[in-house]
Amino acid sequence: MDIKKELTPKEYFDLLKEKKHTITDDELVEIYNNGLTLAEKYVTTEQTAGLKKLIFHLESIEKEREIVKMGINTFVYRDDVDEYIDDIAKDVVKLIELERYEREIPDEIVEVIKQTKGKFDQLYILFTDYTGKMERQVEKERREKDPILFGTFQDEKSRAVIDRFYFLGDWVDEYCDCATCCLLMKSV
């Protein structure tokens, strides 16, 4: 879907909710087996660059199978997350690595992070920041927060990223007036 009009963060998070998907272990096994078939072709044709990237994808599918067994099977595609941020609201909605997130995270989300530690290659937080000044501390009353935590699989060396951003949790900060993001996880 091509987004033509400017969306509010609430509209964006509602749109993101509509674009969520689930995946099963059986589906991952099928994708994995198709990847093995393609890997055989790459070996035969000596397409080493493609084979390296494919090996990363196969290793990621093995990790995905582990998280699906943990009950983490809901995701959105990276393009669905990026589309709005890049085209419409790059100064309002932010997607940053967990380690760069400066705000407090609730205990129940910290517990999710503990349980999934080592399962994902990177954790991201999607949130609204009307100040556009995340790099420095801003006044609390100017912040609107509705963060969502995602887990992803990626390889820094090859810059390859699996397109599935897995939902790990969301919350409303103590300064937030809107609870729209909570709908994402409650409907899982």
Phi and psi in degrees as GROMACS dihedral restraints (atoms count N, CA, C in turn):
[ dihedral_restraints ]
;  ai    aj    ak    al  type     phi  dphi    fc
    3     4     5     6     1   -93.7    20    10
    4     5     6     7     1   120.2    20    10
    6     7     8     9     1   -85.3    20    10
    7     8     9    10     1   117.2    20    10
    9    10    11    12     1   -99.1    20    10
   10    11    12    13     1   -36.1    20    10
   12    13    14    15     1   -98.2    20    10
   13    14    15    16     1   161.4    20    10
   15    16    17    18     1   -75.1    20    10
   16    17    18    19     1   128.7    20    10
   18    19    20    21     1  -104.5    20    10
   19    20    21    22     1   149.9    20    10
   21    22    23    24     1   -79.7    20    10
   22    23    24    25     1   161.8    20    10
   24    25    26    27     1   -56.0    20    10
   25    26    27    28     1   -39.2    20    10
   27    28    29    30     1   -60.8    20    10
   28    29    30    31     1   -45.6    20    10
   30    31    32    33     1   -62.6    20    10
   31    32    33    34     1   -39.3    20    10
   33    34    35    36     1   -63.3    20    10
   34    35    36    37     1   -47.2    20    10
   36    37    38    39     1   -65.9    20    10
   37    38    39    40     1   -33.9    20    10
   39    40    41    42     1   -64.5    20    10
   40    41    42    43     1   -42.4    20    10
   42    43    44    45     1   -63.2    20    10
   43    44    45    46     1   -42.9    20    10
   45    46    47    48     1   -61.4    20    10
   46    47    48    49     1   -39.1    20    10
   48    49    50    51     1   -59.9    20    10
   49    50    51    52     1   -40.0    20    10
   51    52    53    54     1   -67.8    20    10
   52    53    54    55     1   -22.6    20    10
   54    55    56    57     1   -96.2    20    10
   55    56    57    58     1     6.8    20    10
   57    58    59    60     1   -74.8    20    10
   58    59    60    61     1   151.7    20    10
   60    61    62    63     1  -131.7    20    10
   61    62    63    64     1   164.0    20    10
   63    64    65    66     1  -124.5    20    10
   64    65    66    67     1   156.6    20    10
   66    67    68    69     1  -135.3    20    10
   67    68    69    70     1   148.1    20    10
   69    70    71    72     1  -110.8    20    10
   70    71    72    73     1   165.3    20    10
   72    73    74    75     1   -61.8    20    10
   73    74    75    76     1   -39.8    20    10
   75    76    77    78     1   -60.5    20    10
   76    77    78    79     1   -40.9    20    10
   78    79    80    81     1   -65.1    20    10
   79    80    81    82     1   -40.7    20    10
   81    82    83    84     1   -65.1    20    10
   82    83    84    85     1   -38.7    20    10
   84    85    86    87     1   -62.3    20    10
   85    86    87    88     1   -42.1    20    10
   87    88    89    90     1   -63.2    20    10
   88    89    90    91     1   -44.4    20    10
   90    91    92    93     1   -62.1    20    10
   91    92    93    94     1   -42.2    20    10
   93    94    95    96     1   -61.3    20    10
   94    95    96    97     1   -46.9    20    10
   96    97    98    99     1   -62.9    20    10
   97    98    99   100     1   -39.5    20    10
   99   100   101   102     1   -62.6    20    10
  100   101   102   103     1   -37.5    20    10
  102   103   104   105     1   -64.8    20    10
  103   104   105   106     1   -38.5    20    10
  105   106   107   108     1   -63.0    20    10
  106   107   108   109     1   -40.3    20    10
  108   109   110   111     1   -61.8    20    10
  109   110   111   112     1   -44.5    20    10
  111   112   113   114     1   -65.4    20    10
  112   113   114   115     1   -37.3    20    10
  114   115   116   117     1   -60.8    20    10
  115   116   117   118     1   -39.9    20    10
  117   118   119   120     1   -59.7    20    10
  118   119   120   121     1   -41.5    20    10
  120   121   122   123     1   -64.4    20    10
  121   122   123   124     1   -42.4    20    10
  123   124   125   126     1   -63.0    20    10
  124   125   126   127     1   -37.4    20    10
  126   127   128   129     1   -65.6    20    10
  127   128   129   130     1   -45.3    20    10
  129   130   131   132     1   -61.9    20    10
  130   131   132   133     1   -42.0    20    10
  132   133   134   135     1   -90.3    20    10
  133   134   135   136     1    -0.6    20    10
  135   136   137   138     1    58.9    20    10
  136   137   138   139     1    38.6    20    10
  138   139   140   141     1   -87.4    20    10
  139   140   141   142     1    80.1    20    10
  141   142   143   144     1   -67.9    20    10
  142   143   144   145     1   -37.7    20    10
  144   145   146   147     1   -63.8    20    10
  145   146   147   148     1   -45.3    20    10
  147   148   149   150     1   -64.7    20    10
  148   149   150   151     1   -37.6    20    10
  150   151   152   153     1   -65.3    20    10
  151   152   153   154     1   -42.0    20    10
  153   154   155   156     1   -60.9    20    10
  154   155   156   157     1   -44.6    20    10
  156   157   158   159     1   -65.9    20    10
  157   158   159   160     1   -40.8    20    10
  159   160   161   162     1   -64.6    20    10
  160   161   162   163     1   -39.1    20    10
  162   163   164   165     1   -60.8    20    10
  163   164   165   166     1   -41.9    20    10
  165   166   167   168     1   -58.1    20    10
  166   167   168   169     1   -44.9    20    10
  168   169   170   171     1   -63.3    20    10
  169   170   171   172     1   -41.2    20    10
  171   172   173   174     1   -65.0    20    10
  172   173   174   175     1   -42.2    20    10
  174   175   176   177     1   -63.8    20    10
  175   176   177   178     1   -37.2    20    10
  177   178   179   180     1   -66.8    20    10
  178   179   180   181     1   -38.2    20    10
  180   181   182   183     1   -63.0    20    10
  181   182   183   184     1   -37.7    20    10
  183   184   185   186     1   -60.4    20    10
  184   185   186   187     1   -41.7    20    10
  186   187   188   189     1   -67.4    20    10
  187   188   189   190     1   -39.5    20    10
  189   190   191   192     1   -61.2    20    10
  190   191   192   193     1   -38.5    20    10
  192   193   194   195     1   -61.2    20    10
  193   194   195   196     1   -37.1    20    10
  195   196   197   198     1   -64.0    20    10
  196   197   198   199     1   -44.1    20    10
  198   199   200   201     1   -72.3    20    10
  199   200   201   202     1   -32.1    20    10
  201   202   203   204     1   -63.7    20    10
  202   203   204   205     1   -38.6    20    10
  204   205   206   207     1   -65.1    20    10
  205   206   207   208     1   -23.7    20    10
  207   208   209   210     1   -82.9    20    10
  208   209   210   211     1    -4.2    20    10
  210   211   212   213     1    95.6    20    10
  211   212   213   214     1     4.5    20    10
  213   214   215   216     1   -94.9    20    10
  214   215   216   217     1    99.2    20    10
  216   217   218   219     1  -136.1    20    10
  217   218   219   220     1     9.3    20    10
  219   220   221   222     1  -105.4    20    10
  220   221   222   223     1   132.6    20    10
  222   223   224   225     1  -149.1    20    10
  223   224   225   226     1   165.8    20    10
  225   226   227   228     1  -124.3    20    10
  226   227   228   229     1   155.9    20    10
  228   229   230   231     1   -78.4    20    10
  229   230   231   232     1   145.3    20    10
  231   232   233   234     1   -53.1    20    10
  232   233   234   235     1   -42.2    20    10
  234   235   236   237     1   -59.4    20    10
  235   236   237   238     1   -35.0    20    10
  237   238   239   240     1   -67.9    20    10
  238   239   240   241     1   -32.8    20    10
  240   241   242   243     1   -74.3    20    10
  241   242   243   244     1   -47.0    20    10
  243   244   245   246     1   -70.1    20    10
  244   245   246   247     1   -33.8    20    10
  246   247   248   249     1   -53.5    20    10
  247   248   249   250     1   -52.1    20    10
  249   250   251   252     1   -69.9    20    10
  250   251   252   253     1   -43.1    20    10
  252   253   254   255     1   -61.1    20    10
  253   254   255   256     1   -47.4    20    10
  255   256   257   258     1   -71.1    20    10
  256   257   258   259     1   -42.5    20    10
  258   259   260   261     1   -91.5    20    10
  259   260   261   262     1   -28.0    20    10
  261   262   263   264     1  -118.8    20    10
  262   263   264   265     1   -48.6    20    10
  264   265   266   267     1  -132.1    20    10
  265   266   267   268     1    43.7    20    10
  267   268   269   270     1   -62.6    20    10
  268   269   270   271     1   -18.4    20    10
  270   271   272   273     1   -95.4    20    10
  271   272   273   274     1    -6.1    20    10
  273   274   275   276     1  -112.6    20    10
  274   275   276   277     1   -49.1    20    10
  276   277   278   279     1  -102.0    20    10
  277   278   279   280     1   128.0    20    10
  279   280   281   282     1  -117.6    20    10
  280   281   282   283     1   144.9    20    10
  282   283   284   285     1  -125.3    20    10
  283   284   285   286     1   111.1    20    10
  285   286   287   288     1  -132.1    20    10
  286   287   288   289     1   161.8    20    10
  288   289   290   291     1   -66.7    20    10
  289   290   291   292     1   146.1    20    10
  291   292   293   294     1   -52.4    20    10
  292   293   294   295     1   -42.6    20    10
  294   295   296   297     1   -64.6    20    10
  295   296   297   298     1   -18.4    20    10
  297   298   299   300     1   -94.1    20    10
  298   299   300   301     1    -6.1    20    10
  300   301   302   303     1   -77.5    20    10
  301   302   303   304     1   123.0    20    10
  303   304   305   306     1   -95.4    20    10
  304   305   306   307     1    -9.6    20    10
  306   307   308   309     1   -90.9    20    10
  307   308   309   310     1   159.0    20    10
  309   310   311   312     1   -66.1    20    10
  310   311   312   313     1   143.6    20    10
  312   313   314   315     1  -112.5    20    10
  313   314   315   316     1   133.2    20    10
  315   316   317   318     1   -62.0    20    10
  316   317   318   319     1   154.2    20    10
  318   319   320   321     1   -56.2    20    10
  319   320   321   322     1   -40.4    20    10
  321   322   323   324     1   -66.0    20    10
  322   323   324   325     1   -31.0    20    10
  324   325   326   327     1   -76.3    20    10
  325   326   327   328     1   -36.7    20    10
  327   328   329   330     1   -59.2    20    10
  328   329   330   331     1   -39.4    20    10
  330   331   332   333     1   -63.6    20    10
  331   332   333   334     1   -41.0    20    10
  333   334   335   336     1   -61.6    20    10
  334   335   336   337     1   -42.5    20    10
  336   337   338   339     1   -61.4    20    10
  337   338   339   340     1   -42.6    20    10
  339   340   341   342     1   -60.0    20    10
  340   341   342   343     1   -45.9    20    10
  342   343   344   345     1   -66.9    20    10
  343   344   345   346     1   -28.2    20    10
  345   346   347   348     1  -104.4    20    10
  346   347   348   349     1     4.3    20    10
  348   349   350   351     1   -57.4    20    10
  349   350   351   352     1   130.1    20    10
  351   352   353   354     1    86.2    20    10
  352   353   354   355     1   -11.3    20    10
  354   355   356   357     1   -83.3    20    10
  355   356   357   358     1   -37.8    20    10
  357   358   359   360     1  -105.1    20    10
  358   359   360   361     1   153.5    20    10
  360   361   362   363     1   -81.0    20    10
  361   362   363   364     1   -29.0    20    10
  363   364   365   366     1  -152.5    20    10
  364   365   366   367     1   142.0    20    10
  366   367   368   369     1  -111.9    20    10
  367   368   369   370     1   137.0    20    10
  369   370   371   372     1  -122.7    20    10
  370   371   372   373     1   153.4    20    10
  372   373   374   375     1  -121.2    20    10
  373   374   375   376     1   127.8    20    10
  375   376   377   378     1  -103.8    20    10
  376   377   378   379     1   126.5    20    10
  378   379   380   381     1  -156.0    20    10
  379   380   381   382     1   164.4    20    10
  381   382   383   384     1   -94.3    20    10
  382   383   384   385     1   143.1    20    10
  384   385   386   387     1  -145.4    20    10
  385   386   387   388     1    92.2    20    10
  387   388   389   390     1   -69.2    20    10
  388   389   390   391     1   -16.3    20    10
  390   391   392   393     1   -77.0    20    10
  391   392   393   394     1   -29.9    20    10
  393   394   395   396     1    69.8    20    10
  394   395   396   397     1    15.7    20    10
  396   397   398   399     1  -127.5    20    10
  397   398   399   400     1    48.3    20    10
  399   400   401   402     1   -62.8    20    10
  400   401   402   403     1   -24.1    20    10
  402   403   404   405     1   -68.0    20    10
  403   404   405   406     1   -21.5    20    10
  405   406   407   408     1  -128.8    20    10
  406   407   408   409     1   162.2    20    10
  408   409   410   411     1   -66.4    20    10
  409   410   411   412     1   138.1    20    10
  411   412   413   414     1  -121.2    20    10
  412   413   414   415     1   164.6    20    10
  414   415   416   417     1   -64.9    20    10
  415   416   417   418     1   136.9    20    10
  417   418   419   420     1   -59.7    20    10
  418   419   420   421     1   -38.9    20    10
  420   421   422   423     1   -69.9    20    10
  421   422   423   424     1   -13.6    20    10
  423   424   425   426     1   -92.8    20    10
  424   425   426   427     1    -3.9    20    10
  426   427   428   429     1   -92.7    20    10
  427   428   429   430     1   138.0    20    10
  429   430   431   432     1  -120.0    20    10
  430   431   432   433     1   124.9    20    10
  432   433   434   435     1  -125.2    20    10
  433   434   435   436     1   132.0    20    10
  435   436   437   438     1  -151.5    20    10
  436   437   438   439     1    60.2    20    10
  438   439   440   441     1   -69.9    20    10
  439   440   441   442     1   149.5    20    10
  441   442   443   444     1  -127.2    20    10
  442   443   444   445     1   134.2    20    10
  444   445   446   447     1   -99.2    20    10
  445   446   447   448     1   128.1    20    10
  447   448   449   450     1  -118.8    20    10
  448   449   450   451     1   148.6    20    10
  450   451   452   453     1  -112.3    20    10
  451   452   453   454     1   139.9    20    10
  453   454   455   456     1  -135.4    20    10
  454   455   456   457     1   164.3    20    10
  456   457   458   459     1  -116.9    20    10
  457   458   459   460     1   126.6    20    10
  459   460   461   462     1  -154.0    20    10
  460   461   462   463     1   160.9    20    10
  462   463   464   465     1  -124.0    20    10
  463   464   465   466     1   112.9    20    10
  465   466   467   468     1   -61.4    20    10
  466   467   468   469     1   -39.0    20    10
  468   469   470   471     1   -63.9    20    10
  469   470   471   472     1   -49.3    20    10
  471   472   473   474     1   -91.1    20    10
  472   473   474   475     1    -6.7    20    10
  474   475   476   477     1    61.8    20    10
  475   476   477   478     1    24.6    20    10
  477   478   479   480     1   -86.8    20    10
  478   479   480   481     1   140.8    20    10
  480   481   482   483     1  -135.1    20    10
  481   482   483   484     1   133.1    20    10
  483   484   485   486     1   -71.9    20    10
  484   485   486   487     1   136.5    20    10
  486   487   488   489     1   -72.7    20    10
  487   488   489   490     1    -8.8    20    10
  489   490   491   492     1   -90.9    20    10
  490   491   492   493     1   120.5    20    10
  492   493   494   495     1  -100.8    20    10
  493   494   495   496     1   110.2    20    10
  495   496   497   498     1   -83.4    20    10
  496   497   498   499     1   131.9    20    10
  498   499   500   501     1   -71.5    20    10
  499   500   501   502     1   125.3    20    10
  501   502   503   504     1  -111.8    20    10
  502   503   504   505     1   -21.9    20    10
  504   505   506   507     1   165.2    20    10
  505   506   507   508     1   166.1    20    10
  507   508   509   510     1  -148.8    20    10
  508   509   510   511     1   166.1    20    10
  510   511   512   513     1  -161.2    20    10
  511   512   513   514     1   167.2    20    10
  513   514   515   516     1  -113.4    20    10
  514   515   516   517     1   123.1    20    10
  516   517   518   519     1   -70.0    20    10
  517   518   519   520     1   165.1    20    10
  519   520   521   522     1   -62.5    20    10
  520   521   522   523     1   -18.0    20    10
  522   523   524   525     1  -102.4    20    10
  523   524   525   526     1     3.5    20    10
  525   526   527   528     1   -88.0    20    10
  526   527   528   529     1   139.7    20    10
  528   529   530   531     1   -98.6    20    10
  529   530   531   532     1   -18.0    20    10
  531   532   533   534     1  -114.2    20    10
  532   533   534   535     1   146.6    20    10
  534   535   536   537     1  -120.6    20    10
  535   536   537   538     1    28.4    20    10
  537   538   539   540     1   -63.6    20    10
  538   539   540   541     1   -34.5    20    10
  540   541   542   543     1   -67.2    20    10
  541   542   543   544     1   -26.2    20    10
  543   544   545   546     1   -60.2    20    10
  544   545   546   547     1   -26.7    20    10
  546   547   548   549     1   -62.2    20    10
  547   548   549   550     1   -30.8    20    10
  549   550   551   552     1   -59.5    20    10
  550   551   552   553     1   -50.2    20    10
  552   553   554   555     1   -80.4    20    10
  553   554   555   556     1   -31.7    20    10
  555   556   557   558     1   -68.3    20    10
  556   557   558   559     1   -23.1    20    10
  558   559   560   561     1   -91.1    20    10
  559   560   561   562     1     3.3    20    10
